[in-house]
């Protein structure tokens, strides 16, 4: 019994350790520094809402899709189109390894996200944004955040 409890506890700790969350305001500040506010017409609040609905601000999130592709990182960028994960066929439009989208500095993720929103459809390329953020008041996402 103790052994089973110990294994369960260790498994939980490993899972917790692998999750890298970023604070909402820290993300807002980084996106502001990278000039994402207003990029292709999308506000910081759009980006924060996207990060929340896609990953709950989890930089290390990886999700497998029914088609065999994977979504990576805080914006859940898909391997079929945007990055190379060496597991599924990829167009690799962002010209990067999918693992780079899990980097805590987020620069590769931000550069790839720029390409995605510059493409046809903009943020509508993310179903989560389309369903939960589009056309809604979002200014509360940056409430209390100091951007400078």
N, CA, C and O atoms as a GROMACS GRO file, in nm:
protein
  592
    1UNK      N    1   0.082  -0.119   0.000
    1UNK     CA    2   0.000   0.000   0.000
    1UNK      C    3   0.086   0.126   0.000
    1UNK      O    4   0.060   0.220  -0.075
    2UNK      N    5   0.190   0.128   0.084
    2UNK     CA    6   0.278   0.244   0.089
    2UNK      C    7   0.349   0.263  -0.044
    2UNK      O    8   0.368   0.376  -0.090
    3UNK      N    9   0.388   0.153  -0.106
    3UNK     CA   10   0.457   0.161  -0.234
    3UNK      C   11   0.366   0.225  -0.340
    3UNK      O   12   0.411   0.311  -0.416
    4UNK      N   13   0.242   0.184  -0.346
    4UNK     CA   14   0.147   0.240  -0.442
    4UNK      C   15   0.125   0.389  -0.417
    4UNK      O   16   0.118   0.468  -0.511
    5UNK      N   17   0.115   0.426  -0.291
    5UNK     CA   18   0.099   0.567  -0.256
    5UNK      C   19   0.221   0.648  -0.296
    5UNK      O   20   0.209   0.759  -0.348
    6UNK      N   21   0.339   0.592  -0.273
    6UNK     CA   22   0.463   0.659  -0.309
    6UNK      C   23   0.473   0.679  -0.460
    6UNK      O   24   0.509   0.787  -0.507
    7UNK      N   25   0.441   0.576  -0.536
    7UNK     CA   26   0.446   0.585  -0.684
    7UNK      C   27   0.346   0.690  -0.732
    7UNK      O   28   0.378   0.767  -0.823
    8UNK      N   29   0.227   0.694  -0.675
    8UNK     CA   30   0.128   0.793  -0.713
    8UNK      C   31   0.178   0.934  -0.684
    8UNK      O   32   0.164   1.024  -0.767
    9UNK      N   33   0.237   0.953  -0.567
    9UNK     CA   34   0.290   1.083  -0.529
    9UNK      C   35   0.401   1.128  -0.623
    9UNK      O   36   0.403   1.243  -0.666
   10UNK      N   37   0.493   1.038  -0.655
   10UNK     CA   38   0.603   1.071  -0.747
   10UNK      C   39   0.548   1.105  -0.885
   10UNK      O   40   0.596   1.199  -0.948
   11UNK      N   41   0.449   1.031  -0.932
   11UNK     CA   42   0.388   1.059  -1.062
   11UNK      C   43   0.326   1.198  -1.065
   11UNK      O   44   0.339   1.270  -1.163
   12UNK      N   45   0.258   1.235  -0.957
   12UNK     CA   46   0.198   1.369  -0.949
   12UNK      C   47   0.305   1.477  -0.950
   12UNK      O   48   0.289   1.579  -1.017
   13UNK      N   49   0.413   1.456  -0.878
   13UNK     CA   50   0.520   1.555  -0.874
   13UNK      C   51   0.587   1.570  -1.010
   13UNK      O   52   0.620   1.682  -1.050
   14UNK      N   53   0.606   1.460  -1.080
   14UNK     CA   54   0.665   1.467  -1.214
   14UNK      C   55   0.573   1.545  -1.307
   14UNK      O   56   0.620   1.629  -1.384
   15UNK      N   57   0.443   1.519  -1.301
   15UNK     CA   58   0.347   1.591  -1.385
   15UNK      C   59   0.348   1.740  -1.352
   15UNK      O   60   0.347   1.823  -1.443
   16UNK      N   61   0.349   1.774  -1.224
   16UNK     CA   62   0.352   1.914  -1.185
   16UNK      C   63   0.481   1.980  -1.232
   16UNK      O   64   0.479   2.094  -1.279
   17UNK      N   65   0.592   1.910  -1.221
   17UNK     CA   66   0.721   1.966  -1.261
   17UNK      C   67   0.724   1.995  -1.411
   17UNK      O   68   0.787   2.092  -1.453
   18UNK      N   69   0.658   1.914  -1.491
   18UNK     CA   70   0.663   1.931  -1.636
   18UNK      C   71   0.576   2.046  -1.685
   18UNK      O   72   0.592   2.091  -1.798
   19UNK      N   73   0.485   2.093  -1.605
   19UNK     CA   74   0.398   2.203  -1.643
   19UNK      C   75   0.469   2.335  -1.615
   19UNK      O   76   0.510   2.362  -1.502
   20UNK      N   77   0.482   2.417  -1.718
   20UNK     CA   78   0.542   2.550  -1.703
   20UNK      C   79   0.436   2.655  -1.733
   20UNK      O   80   0.399   2.676  -1.848
   21UNK      N   81   0.389   2.720  -1.628
   21UNK     CA   82   0.287   2.823  -1.645
   21UNK      C   83   0.352   2.959  -1.644
   21UNK      O   84   0.453   2.981  -1.577
   22UNK      N   85   0.294   3.051  -1.721
   22UNK     CA   86   0.339   3.190  -1.719
   22UNK      C   87   0.224   3.274  -1.665
   22UNK      O   88   0.108   3.250  -1.697
   23UNK      N   89   0.258   3.371  -1.584
   23UNK     CA   90   0.162   3.463  -1.528
   23UNK      C   91   0.101   3.547  -1.640
   23UNK      O   92   0.171   3.588  -1.732
   24UNK      N   93  -0.028   3.573  -1.631
   24UNK     CA   94  -0.101   3.651  -1.732
   24UNK      C   95  -0.034   3.785  -1.760
   24UNK      O   96  -0.016   3.822  -1.876
   25UNK      N   97   0.002   3.858  -1.656
   25UNK     CA   98   0.062   3.990  -1.674
   25UNK      C   99   0.204   3.981  -1.728
   25UNK      O  100   0.247   4.068  -1.804
   26UNK      N  101   0.278   3.877  -1.690
   26UNK     CA  102   0.412   3.857  -1.747
   26UNK      C  103   0.402   3.830  -1.897
   26UNK      O  104   0.483   3.880  -1.975
   27UNK      N  105   0.303   3.752  -1.936
   27UNK     CA  106   0.282   3.727  -2.078
   27UNK      C  107   0.241   3.855  -2.150
   27UNK      O  108   0.290   3.883  -2.259
   28UNK      N  109   0.153   3.932  -2.090
   28UNK     CA  110   0.111   4.060  -2.150
   28UNK      C  111   0.231   4.151  -2.171
   28UNK      O  112   0.244   4.214  -2.276
   29UNK      N  113   0.318   4.159  -2.073
   29UNK     CA  114   0.436   4.244  -2.083
   29UNK      C  115   0.529   4.197  -2.195
   29UNK      O  116   0.580   4.278  -2.272
   30UNK      N  117   0.552   4.066  -2.204
   30UNK     CA  118   0.637   4.011  -2.310
   30UNK      C  119   0.576   4.037  -2.448
   30UNK      O  120   0.646   4.079  -2.540
   31UNK      N  121   0.447   4.013  -2.462
   31UNK     CA  122   0.381   4.037  -2.590
   31UNK      C  123   0.386   4.185  -2.627
   31UNK      O  124   0.404   4.220  -2.744
   32UNK      N  125   0.372   4.272  -2.529
   32UNK     CA  126   0.383   4.416  -2.552
   32UNK      C  127   0.525   4.451  -2.600
   32UNK      O  128   0.541   4.528  -2.695
   33UNK      N  129   0.627   4.396  -2.533
   33UNK     CA  130   0.766   4.421  -2.572
   33UNK      C  131   0.795   4.371  -2.713
   33UNK      O  132   0.876   4.431  -2.785
   34UNK      N  133   0.731   4.264  -2.752
   34UNK     CA  134   0.749   4.208  -2.886
   34UNK      C  135   0.655   4.269  -2.989
   34UNK      O  136   0.642   4.218  -3.100
   35UNK      N  137   0.590   4.379  -2.952
   35UNK     CA  138   0.504   4.457  -3.041
   35UNK      C  139   0.388   4.376  -3.101
   35UNK      O  140   0.357   4.387  -3.219
   36UNK      N  141   0.326   4.296  -3.015
   36UNK     CA  142   0.212   4.216  -3.060
   36UNK      C  143   0.079   4.290  -3.042
   36UNK      O  144  -0.022   4.250  -3.100
   37UNK      N  145   0.078   4.397  -2.962
   37UNK     CA  146  -0.045   4.473  -2.944
   37UNK      C  147  -0.077   4.547  -3.073
   37UNK      O  148  -0.003   4.637  -3.114
   38UNK      N  149  -0.186   4.510  -3.136
   38UNK     CA  150  -0.226   4.571  -3.262
   38UNK      C  151  -0.173   4.498  -3.385
   38UNK      O  152  -0.208   4.534  -3.497
   39UNK      N  153  -0.088   4.397  -3.366
   39UNK     CA  154  -0.035   4.324  -3.481
   39UNK      C  155  -0.150   4.257  -3.557
   39UNK      O  156  -0.227   4.180  -3.500
   40UNK      N  157  -0.161   4.288  -3.684
   40UNK     CA  158  -0.267   4.239  -3.772
   40UNK      C  159  -0.406   4.267  -3.714
   40UNK      O  160  -0.502   4.196  -3.743
   41UNK      N  161  -0.415   4.373  -3.631
   41UNK     CA  162  -0.544   4.414  -3.576
   41UNK      C  163  -0.585   4.345  -3.448
   41UNK      O  164  -0.698   4.363  -3.402
   42UNK      N  165  -0.497   4.266  -3.388
   42UNK     CA  166  -0.531   4.193  -3.266
   42UNK      C  167  -0.466   4.259  -3.144
   42UNK      O  168  -0.348   4.294  -3.147
   43UNK      N  169  -0.544   4.274  -3.039
   43UNK     CA  170  -0.498   4.341  -2.917
   43UNK      C  171  -0.426   4.243  -2.824
   43UNK      O  172  -0.432   4.121  -2.844
   44UNK      N  173  -0.358   4.296  -2.725
   44UNK     CA  174  -0.298   4.212  -2.622
   44UNK      C  175  -0.403   4.123  -2.557
   44UNK      O  176  -0.377   4.008  -2.524
   45UNK      N  177  -0.521   4.178  -2.538
   45UNK     CA  178  -0.630   4.099  -2.479
   45UNK      C  179  -0.667   3.979  -2.566
   45UNK      O  180  -0.699   3.873  -2.513
   46UNK      N  181  -0.664   3.995  -2.697
   46UNK     CA  182  -0.688   3.882  -2.787
   46UNK      C  183  -0.584   3.772  -2.764
   46UNK      O  184  -0.616   3.654  -2.754
   47UNK      N  185  -0.457   3.814  -2.755
   47UNK     CA  186  -0.348   3.718  -2.736
   47UNK      C  187  -0.359   3.648  -2.601
   47UNK      O  188  -0.335   3.527  -2.592
   48UNK      N  189  -0.394   3.722  -2.497
   48UNK     CA  190  -0.408   3.662  -2.364
   48UNK      C  191  -0.525   3.566  -2.360
   48UNK      O  192  -0.515   3.458  -2.303
   49UNK      N  193  -0.635   3.604  -2.420
   49UNK     CA  194  -0.750   3.515  -2.426
   49UNK      C  195  -0.714   3.388  -2.501
   49UNK      O  196  -0.748   3.277  -2.459
   50UNK      N  197  -0.644   3.403  -2.614
   50UNK     CA  198  -0.599   3.287  -2.691
   50UNK      C  199  -0.514   3.194  -2.606
   50UNK      O  200  -0.536   3.073  -2.605
   51UNK      N  201  -0.415   3.250  -2.536
   51UNK     CA  202  -0.326   3.168  -2.454
   51UNK      C  203  -0.403   3.096  -2.344
   51UNK      O  204  -0.373   2.981  -2.310
   52UNK      N  205  -0.503   3.163  -2.288
   52UNK     CA  206  -0.581   3.100  -2.183
   52UNK      C  207  -0.668   2.986  -2.236
   52UNK      O  208  -0.668   2.877  -2.180
   53UNK      N  209  -0.742   3.012  -2.344
   53UNK     CA  210  -0.835   2.909  -2.393
   53UNK      C  211  -0.760   2.792  -2.456
   53UNK      O  212  -0.810   2.679  -2.454
   54UNK      N  213  -0.643   2.816  -2.512
   54UNK     CA  214  -0.568   2.707  -2.575
   54UNK      C  215  -0.488   2.624  -2.475
   54UNK      O  216  -0.480   2.502  -2.487
   55UNK      N  217  -0.426   2.691  -2.375
   55UNK     CA  218  -0.334   2.616  -2.287
   55UNK      C  219  -0.343   2.650  -2.139
   55UNK      O  220  -0.269   2.593  -2.059
   56UNK      N  221  -0.432   2.741  -2.102
   56UNK     CA  222  -0.437   2.790  -1.963
   56UNK      C  223  -0.302   2.847  -1.920
   56UNK      O  224  -0.260   2.829  -1.806
   57UNK      N  225  -0.236   2.916  -2.013
   57UNK     CA  226  -0.104   2.979  -1.991
   57UNK      C  227   0.006   2.876  -1.965
   57UNK      O  228   0.106   2.907  -1.900
   58UNK      N  229  -0.011   2.756  -2.017
   58UNK     CA  230   0.087   2.648  -1.999
   58UNK      C  231   0.182   2.645  -2.119
   58UNK      O  232   0.145   2.603  -2.228
   59UNK      N  233   0.304   2.689  -2.096
   59UNK     CA  234   0.407   2.694  -2.201
   59UNK      C  235   0.444   2.555  -2.250
   59UNK      O  236   0.480   2.539  -2.366
   60UNK      N  237   0.435   2.455  -2.163
   60UNK     CA  238   0.483   2.320  -2.195
   60UNK      C  239   0.373   2.225  -2.243
   60UNK      O  240   0.398   2.105  -2.255
   61UNK      N  241   0.255   2.275  -2.270
   61UNK     CA  242   0.143   2.188  -2.310
   61UNK      C  243   0.165   2.129  -2.450
   61UNK      O  244   0.201   2.200  -2.544
   62UNK      N  245   0.143   1.998  -2.460
   62UNK     CA  246   0.144   1.928  -2.588
   62UNK      C  247   0.016   1.846  -2.593
   62UNK      O  248  -0.018   1.777  -2.497
   63UNK      N  249  -0.055   1.854  -2.705
   63UNK     CA  250  -0.182   1.784  -2.720
   63UNK      C  251  -0.183   1.707  -2.851
   63UNK      O  252  -0.150   1.763  -2.956
   64UNK      N  253  -0.220   1.581  -2.845
   64UNK     CA  254  -0.231   1.501  -2.968
   64UNK      C  255  -0.371   1.514  -3.026
   64UNK      O  256  -0.470   1.504  -2.953
   65UNK      N  257  -0.379   1.536  -3.155
   65UNK     CA  258  -0.506   1.549  -3.226
   65UNK      C  259  -0.546   1.417  -3.291
   65UNK      O  260  -0.462   1.329  -3.308
   66UNK      N  261  -0.672   1.404  -3.328
   66UNK     CA  262  -0.722   1.279  -3.387
   66UNK      C  263  -0.655   1.248  -3.521
   66UNK      O  264  -0.650   1.131  -3.561
   67UNK      N  265  -0.605   1.348  -3.591
   67UNK     CA  266  -0.540   1.324  -3.721
   67UNK      C  267  -0.393   1.283  -3.707
   67UNK      O  268  -0.325   1.263  -3.808
   68UNK      N  269  -0.344   1.271  -3.583
   68UNK     CA  270  -0.205   1.232  -3.561
   68UNK      C  271  -0.109   1.348  -3.548
   68UNK      O  272   0.008   1.329  -3.516
   69UNK      N  273  -0.157   1.469  -3.571
   69UNK     CA  274  -0.073   1.586  -3.551
   69UNK      C  275  -0.075   1.624  -3.403
   69UNK      O  276  -0.155   1.571  -3.325
   70UNK      N  277   0.014   1.716  -3.366
   70UNK     CA  278   0.023   1.761  -3.227
   70UNK      C  279   0.016   1.913  -3.222
   70UNK      O  280   0.057   1.982  -3.315
   71UNK      N  281  -0.038   1.965  -3.112
   71UNK     CA  282  -0.038   2.108  -3.084
   71UNK      C  283   0.063   2.134  -2.974
   71UNK      O  284   0.069   2.060  -2.876
   72UNK      N  285   0.142   2.242  -2.989
   72UNK     CA  286   0.253   2.270  -2.900
   72UNK      C  287   0.246   2.407  -2.836
   72UNK      O  288   0.214   2.506  -2.902
   73UNK      N  289   0.276   2.412  -2.708
   73UNK     CA  290   0.302   2.537  -2.639
   73UNK      C  291   0.180   2.616  -2.598
   73UNK      O  292   0.067   2.569  -2.603
   74UNK      N  293   0.208   2.739  -2.558
   74UNK     CA  294   0.108   2.826  -2.499
   74UNK      C  295  -0.005   2.860  -2.596
   74UNK      O  296  -0.119   2.880  -2.554
   75UNK      N  297   0.024   2.867  -2.727
   75UNK     CA  298  -0.078   2.895  -2.827
   75UNK      C  299  -0.124   2.768  -2.899
   75UNK      O  300  -0.206   2.776  -2.991
   76UNK      N  301  -0.072   2.651  -2.858
   76UNK     CA  302  -0.110   2.523  -2.918
   76UNK      C  303  -0.097   2.528  -3.071
   76UNK      O  304  -0.195   2.510  -3.144
   77UNK      N  305   0.024   2.551  -3.116
   77UNK     CA  306   0.056   2.561  -3.259
   77UNK      C  307   0.069   2.421  -3.316
   77UNK      O  308   0.140   2.337  -3.262
   78UNK      N  309   0.000   2.397  -3.427
   78UNK     CA  310  -0.013   2.263  -3.484
   78UNK      C  311   0.105   2.220  -3.569
   78UNK      O  312   0.158   2.296  -3.650
   79UNK      N  313   0.146   2.095  -3.549
   79UNK     CA  314   0.262   2.039  -3.619
   79UNK      C  315   0.235   2.010  -3.766
   79UNK      O  316   0.328   2.004  -3.846
   80UNK      N  317   0.111   1.992  -3.804
   80UNK     CA  318   0.082   1.960  -3.944
   80UNK      C  319   0.118   2.075  -4.037
   80UNK      O  320   0.164   2.053  -4.149
   81UNK      N  321   0.098   2.196  -3.990
   81UNK     CA  322   0.123   2.312  -4.076
   81UNK      C  323   0.245   2.393  -4.037
   81UNK      O  324   0.321   2.437  -4.124
   82UNK      N  325   0.266   2.414  -3.910
   82UNK     CA  326   0.352   2.523  -3.865
   82UNK      C  327   0.490   2.484  -3.818
   82UNK      O  328   0.581   2.566  -3.828
   83UNK      N  329   0.512   2.363  -3.768
   83UNK     CA  330   0.642   2.324  -3.714
   83UNK      C  331   0.670   2.178  -3.744
   83UNK      O  332   0.579   2.104  -3.780
   84UNK      N  333   0.795   2.138  -3.728
   84UNK     CA  334   0.835   2.000  -3.757
   84UNK      C  335   0.855   1.924  -3.626
   84UNK      O  336   0.941   1.961  -3.546
   85UNK      N  337   0.777   1.819  -3.606
   85UNK     CA  338   0.793   1.738  -3.485
   85UNK      C  339   0.850   1.600  -3.516
   85UNK      O  340   0.866   1.518  -3.425
   86UNK      N  341   0.881   1.574  -3.642
   86UNK     CA  342   0.938   1.447  -3.686
   86UNK      C  343   0.848   1.328  -3.654
   86UNK      O  344   0.893   1.213  -3.657
   87UNK      N  345   0.720   1.353  -3.624
   87UNK     CA  346   0.625   1.245  -3.596
   87UNK      C  347   0.512   1.243  -3.698
   87UNK      O  348   0.454   1.137  -3.725
   88UNK      N  349   0.481   1.356  -3.753
   88UNK     CA  350   0.373   1.366  -3.849
   88UNK      C  351   0.422   1.450  -3.967
   88UNK      O  352   0.515   1.529  -3.953
   89UNK      N  353   0.358   1.433  -4.082
   89UNK     CA  354   0.393   1.515  -4.198
   89UNK      C  355   0.370   1.661  -4.164
   89UNK      O  356   0.269   1.696  -4.103
   90UNK      N  357   0.462   1.746  -4.202
   90UNK     CA  358   0.449   1.887  -4.170
   90UNK      C  359   0.487   1.975  -4.287
   90UNK      O  360   0.584   1.948  -4.358
   91UNK      N  361   0.411   2.082  -4.306
   91UNK     CA  362   0.449   2.184  -4.403
   91UNK      C  363   0.557   2.274  -4.344
   91UNK      O  364   0.630   2.340  -4.418
   92UNK      N  365   0.567   2.279  -4.212
   92UNK     CA  366   0.669   2.354  -4.138
   92UNK      C  367   0.681   2.500  -4.188
   92UNK      O  368   0.790   2.547  -4.220
   93UNK      N  369   0.569   2.567  -4.193
   93UNK     CA  370   0.565   2.704  -4.244
   93UNK      C  371   0.648   2.799  -4.159
   93UNK      O  372   0.704   2.896  -4.211
   94UNK      N  373   0.658   2.772  -4.028
   94UNK     CA  374   0.738   2.859  -3.940
   94UNK      C  375   0.886   2.823  -3.941
   94UNK      O  376   0.967   2.892  -3.879
   95UNK      N  377   0.923   2.717  -4.011
   95UNK     CA  378   1.063   2.675  -4.024
   95UNK      C  379   1.129   2.656  -3.887
   95UNK      O  380   1.235   2.713  -3.860
   96UNK      N  381   1.066   2.575  -3.803
   96UNK     CA  382   1.125   2.548  -3.672
   96UNK      C  383   1.083   2.410  -3.621
   96UNK      O  384   0.985   2.352  -3.667
   97UNK      N  385   1.160   2.361  -3.526
   97UNK     CA  386   1.127   2.237  -3.459
   97UNK      C  387   1.015   2.266  -3.360
   97UNK      O  388   1.017   2.368  -3.292
   98UNK      N  389   0.918   2.177  -3.351
   98UNK     CA  390   0.805   2.199  -3.259
   98UNK      C  391   0.851   2.213  -3.115
   98UNK      O  392   0.789   2.285  -3.037
   99UNK      N  393   0.957   2.145  -3.077
   99UNK     CA  394   1.009   2.155  -2.940
   99UNK      C  395   1.047   2.299  -2.904
   99UNK      O  396   1.041   2.337  -2.787
  100UNK      N  397   1.086   2.379  -3.003
  100UNK     CA  398   1.118   2.520  -2.977
  100UNK      C  399   0.997   2.597  -2.925
  100UNK      O  400   1.012   2.698  -2.857
  101UNK      N  401   0.877   2.549  -2.958
  101UNK     CA  402   0.754   2.615  -2.913
  101UNK      C  403   0.728   2.591  -2.764
  101UNK      O  404   0.635   2.648  -2.707
  102UNK      N  405   0.810   2.507  -2.701
  102UNK     CA  406   0.798   2.480  -2.558
  102UNK      C  407   0.902   2.556  -2.477
  102UNK      O  408   0.910   2.540  -2.355
  103UNK      N  409   0.981   2.638  -2.544
  103UNK     CA  410   1.087   2.715  -2.478
  103UNK      C  411   1.024   2.826  -2.393
  103UNK      O  412   0.940   2.902  -2.442
  104UNK      N  413   1.065   2.837  -2.266
  104UNK     CA  414   1.005   2.939  -2.179
  104UNK      C  415   1.027   3.084  -2.222
  104UNK      O  416   0.954   3.172  -2.177
  105UNK      N  417   1.125   3.111  -2.309
  105UNK     CA  418   1.143   3.251  -2.349
  105UNK      C  419   1.039   3.296  -2.452
  105UNK      O  420   1.023   3.416  -2.476
  106UNK      N  421   0.968   3.203  -2.512
  106UNK     CA  422   0.853   3.227  -2.601
  106UNK      C  423   0.883   3.301  -2.732
  106UNK      O  424   0.790   3.327  -2.808
  107UNK      N  425   1.007   3.334  -2.759
  107UNK     CA  426   1.035   3.412  -2.881
  107UNK      C  427   1.002   3.335  -3.008
  107UNK      O  428   0.944   3.392  -3.100
  108UNK      N  429   1.039   3.207  -3.015
  108UNK     CA  430   1.004   3.127  -3.134
  108UNK      C  431   0.853   3.115  -3.148
  108UNK      O  432   0.799   3.120  -3.258
  109UNK      N  433   0.786   3.099  -3.036
  109UNK     CA  434   0.640   3.089  -3.036
  109UNK      C  435   0.577   3.218  -3.090
  109UNK      O  436   0.485   3.213  -3.171
  110UNK      N  437   0.626   3.331  -3.044
  110UNK     CA  438   0.572   3.460  -3.087
  110UNK      C  439   0.598   3.482  -3.236
  110UNK      O  440   0.509   3.530  -3.307
  111UNK      N  441   0.716   3.449  -3.283
  111UNK     CA  442   0.746   3.467  -3.426
  111UNK      C  443   0.658   3.377  -3.513
  111UNK      O  444   0.612   3.418  -3.619
  112UNK      N  445   0.636   3.255  -3.468
  112UNK     CA  446   0.548   3.165  -3.542
  112UNK      C  447   0.404   3.215  -3.538
  112UNK      O  448   0.334   3.212  -3.640
  113UNK      N  449   0.359   3.262  -3.423
  113UNK     CA  450   0.222   3.315  -3.411
  113UNK      C  451   0.200   3.433  -3.505
  113UNK      O  452   0.091   3.451  -3.558
  114UNK      N  453   0.305   3.513  -3.524
  114UNK     CA  454   0.295   3.624  -3.621
  114UNK      C  455   0.264   3.570  -3.761
  114UNK      O  456   0.180   3.625  -3.833
  115UNK      N  457   0.332   3.462  -3.799
  115UNK     CA  458   0.307   3.404  -3.932
  115UNK      C  459   0.165   3.350  -3.942
  115UNK      O  460   0.100   3.364  -4.045
  116UNK      N  461   0.118   3.289  -3.834
  116UNK     CA  462  -0.016   3.231  -3.835
  116UNK      C  463  -0.122   3.339  -3.853
  116UNK      O  464  -0.211   3.325  -3.937
  117UNK      N  465  -0.114   3.447  -3.775
  117UNK     CA  466  -0.217   3.551  -3.786
  117UNK      C  467  -0.203   3.634  -3.913
  117UNK      O  468  -0.297   3.701  -3.954
  118UNK      N  469  -0.085   3.629  -3.975
  118UNK     CA  470  -0.067   3.699  -4.103
  118UNK      C  471  -0.126   3.619  -4.218
  118UNK      O  472  -0.149   3.673  -4.326
  119UNK      N  473  -0.151   3.492  -4.195
  119UNK     CA  474  -0.208   3.404  -4.298
  119UNK      C  475  -0.359   3.429  -4.308
  119UNK      O  476  -0.417   3.496  -4.222
  120UNK      N  477  -0.419   3.375  -4.409
  120UNK     CA  478  -0.563   3.384  -4.427
  120UNK      C  479  -0.634   3.331  -4.303
  120UNK      O  480  -0.602   3.222  -4.255
  121UNK      N  481  -0.727   3.407  -4.252
  121UNK     CA  482  -0.804   3.364  -4.135
  121UNK      C  483  -0.761   3.429  -4.005
  121UNK      O  484  -0.839   3.434  -3.910
  122UNK      N  485  -0.637   3.480  -3.999
  122UNK     CA  486  -0.590   3.545  -3.877
  122UNK      C  487  -0.604   3.456  -3.755
  122UNK      O  488  -0.567   3.339  -3.760
  123UNK      N  489  -0.655   3.510  -3.647
  123UNK     CA  490  -0.673   3.432  -3.525
  123UNK      C  491  -0.784   3.328  -3.537
  123UNK      O  492  -0.796   3.241  -3.451
  124UNK      N  493  -0.864   3.338  -3.641
  124UNK     CA  494  -0.967   3.235  -3.662
  124UNK      C  495  -0.904   3.100  -3.695
  124UNK      O  496  -0.974   2.999  -3.699
  125UNK      N  497  -0.773   3.098  -3.719
  125UNK     CA  498  -0.703   2.970  -3.737
  125UNK      C  499  -0.706   2.888  -3.608
  125UNK      O  500  -0.686   2.767  -3.612
  126UNK      N  501  -0.732   2.954  -3.494
  126UNK     CA  502  -0.746   2.884  -3.367
  126UNK      C  503  -0.894   2.872  -3.334
  126UNK      O  504  -0.961   2.973  -3.313
  127UNK      N  505  -0.945   2.751  -3.330
  127UNK     CA  506  -1.086   2.728  -3.299
  127UNK      C  507  -1.121   2.783  -3.160
  127UNK      O  508  -1.228   2.840  -3.142
  128UNK      N  509  -1.030   2.766  -3.063
  128UNK     CA  510  -1.056   2.816  -2.928
  128UNK      C  511  -1.077   2.966  -2.925
  128UNK      O  512  -1.166   3.014  -2.855
  129UNK      N  513  -0.998   3.040  -3.001
  129UNK     CA  514  -1.014   3.186  -3.006
  129UNK      C  515  -1.147   3.221  -3.072
  129UNK      O  516  -1.220   3.308  -3.024
  130UNK      N  517  -1.177   3.151  -3.182
  130UNK     CA  518  -1.301   3.178  -3.256
  130UNK      C  519  -1.423   3.154  -3.167
  130UNK      O  520  -1.519   3.231  -3.171
  131UNK      N  521  -1.420   3.048  -3.087
  131UNK     CA  522  -1.535   3.011  -3.004
  131UNK      C  523  -1.546   3.093  -2.875
  131UNK      O  524  -1.657   3.121  -2.829
  132UNK      N  525  -1.432   3.131  -2.815
  132UNK     CA  526  -1.436   3.190  -2.681
  132UNK      C  527  -1.390   3.336  -2.671
  132UNK      O  528  -1.415   3.401  -2.570
  133UNK      N  529  -1.325   3.387  -2.775
  133UNK     CA  530  -1.269   3.523  -2.766
  133UNK      C  531  -1.325   3.618  -2.871
  133UNK      O  532  -1.349   3.735  -2.842
  134UNK      N  533  -1.344   3.570  -2.991
  134UNK     CA  534  -1.386   3.655  -3.103
  134UNK      C  535  -1.518   3.725  -3.074
  134UNK      O  536  -1.616   3.663  -3.034
  135UNK      N  537  -1.518   3.858  -3.096
  135UNK     CA  538  -1.640   3.936  -3.083
  135UNK      C  539  -1.685   3.960  -2.940
  135UNK      O  540  -1.796   4.009  -2.917
  136UNK      N  541  -1.602   3.926  -2.842
  136UNK     CA  542  -1.639   3.945  -2.702
  136UNK      C  543  -1.556   4.056  -2.640
  136UNK      O  544  -1.445   4.083  -2.686
  137UNK      N  545  -1.607   4.120  -2.537
  137UNK     CA  546  -1.525   4.219  -2.466
  137UNK      C  547  -1.411   4.147  -2.394
  137UNK      O  548  -1.435   4.054  -2.317
  138UNK      N  549  -1.288   4.191  -2.419
  138UNK     CA  550  -1.171   4.120  -2.366
  138UNK      C  551  -1.078   4.208  -2.284
  138UNK      O  552  -0.974   4.161  -2.238
  139UNK      N  553  -1.113   4.334  -2.265
  139UNK     CA  554  -1.020   4.426  -2.199
  139UNK      C  555  -0.981   4.382  -2.059
  139UNK      O  556  -0.875   4.421  -2.010
  140UNK      N  557  -1.064   4.303  -1.994
  140UNK     CA  558  -1.032   4.257  -1.858
  140UNK      C  559  -0.907   4.171  -1.853
  140UNK      O  560  -0.848   4.155  -1.745
  141UNK      N  561  -0.864   4.115  -1.966
  141UNK     CA  562  -0.744   4.031  -1.967
  141UNK      C  563  -0.619   4.108  -1.928
  141UNK      O  564  -0.525   4.049  -1.874
  142UNK      N  565  -0.616   4.238  -1.955
  142UNK     CA  566  -0.496   4.315  -1.919
  142UNK      C  567  -0.516   4.401  -1.794
  142UNK      O  568  -0.428   4.479  -1.758
  143UNK      N  569  -0.630   4.388  -1.730
  143UNK     CA  570  -0.657   4.465  -1.609
  143UNK      C  571  -0.551   4.434  -1.502
  143UNK      O  572  -0.525   4.318  -1.470
  144UNK      N  573  -0.492   4.541  -1.449
  144UNK     CA  574  -0.392   4.526  -1.342
  144UNK      C  575  -0.251   4.496  -1.390
  144UNK      O  576  -0.160   4.483  -1.308
  145UNK      N  577  -0.231   4.485  -1.519
  145UNK     CA  578  -0.097   4.454  -1.572
  145UNK      C  579  -0.022   4.583  -1.606
  145UNK      O  580  -0.074   4.671  -1.675
  146UNK      N  581   0.099   4.593  -1.556
  146UNK     CA  582   0.186   4.705  -1.592
  146UNK      C  583   0.272   4.659  -1.709
  146UNK      O  584   0.348   4.563  -1.699
  147UNK      N  585   0.260   4.729  -1.818
  147UNK     CA  586   0.325   4.685  -1.941
  147UNK      C  587   0.462   4.747  -1.964
  147UNK      O  588   0.533   4.705  -2.055
  148UNK      N  589   0.500   4.844  -1.886
  148UNK     CA  590   0.630   4.908  -1.904
  148UNK      C  591   0.723   4.879  -1.790
  148UNK      O  592   0.837   4.926  -1.790
   0.00000   0.00000   0.00000
